[in-house]
């Protein structure tokens, strides 16, 4: 539920702006395109934070309500309430969103979404093929629980923020070149 809400919060602003043809209106305001792009990234950061809070709430609620008979069916359930699980959720939501935004700013909503879906599909297929050839037995939660939680959490957040900054710079460049 929180995953869907996070992605919906991220997408709703872009869809409403696209339906209302807000790019022309925003282009007529006395703000730079850099400010428009930065505001959209701030919105995505807020959506990821709200989704993480809901993820923690649902995880805690599940752990309180689940009986010992139900809990083994959800192998990842204990991670939903842990710090590692929360960081994993936030980093994943943030990275998916900041991976999509350059496609949006380069090609618009419809074409950008298709290009992002194609790139994501190719990445997933490539990852599956690589892990079949060279098996990798880890997850972000497993790494953070086994390798000194604080250092791993800080490293994951720094990598996510660095990739977000690179995505922001790329989006600003694409949006500056786009003809409204």
C-alpha positions, 0 to 999 in steps of 0.5 A: 500500500505504501509503495503504491501511495509513494509512486502515486504521490510522485506521479499525480503532480506530473500527470495533473501538470501534463493534463493542464498543459502547465509547462507553458504556464510555468514557462511564463512565470518569473521562475527559472526552469531550474527552479521548476525542476528542483521543485519537482525533485523536492516533491519526489523527496517528500513523497518518498519520506511520506511513503517511508513513514507509511511503510513503517506504520504498516510494518508495525501494524502487521507485526502487532496484528500478525499471529505466529501462524501468519508471520512465517508466510511473509518472510520479509515482514520483520524487516518492515519495522527495522531501520534497515527496512526503512532505509531500503524502502526510502532508497528504493522509492527515491532511486526509482523516482529519480531514474524516471524524472530525466526521461520525463523532462527529456521527452514529456509524460507519455513518451518519457514513461514508455522510454523509462519502462523500456529502459527498466525492462532491459535493466531487469532482464540484464540483471537477471542474466548477469546474476544467472552467470555470476550469482549474487546472494545479497539484498540491501537489507541483508547487507545493512544487517550484516555489515555494521548497520550505521556505516551501511545506512549512511553509505546507502543514503549518500549514494542515493543522494549523489545519484539524485543530484546527478539526476537533478543536473541531467533533468535541468539540462534536458528541461532547459533544452526542451521546447515548450 
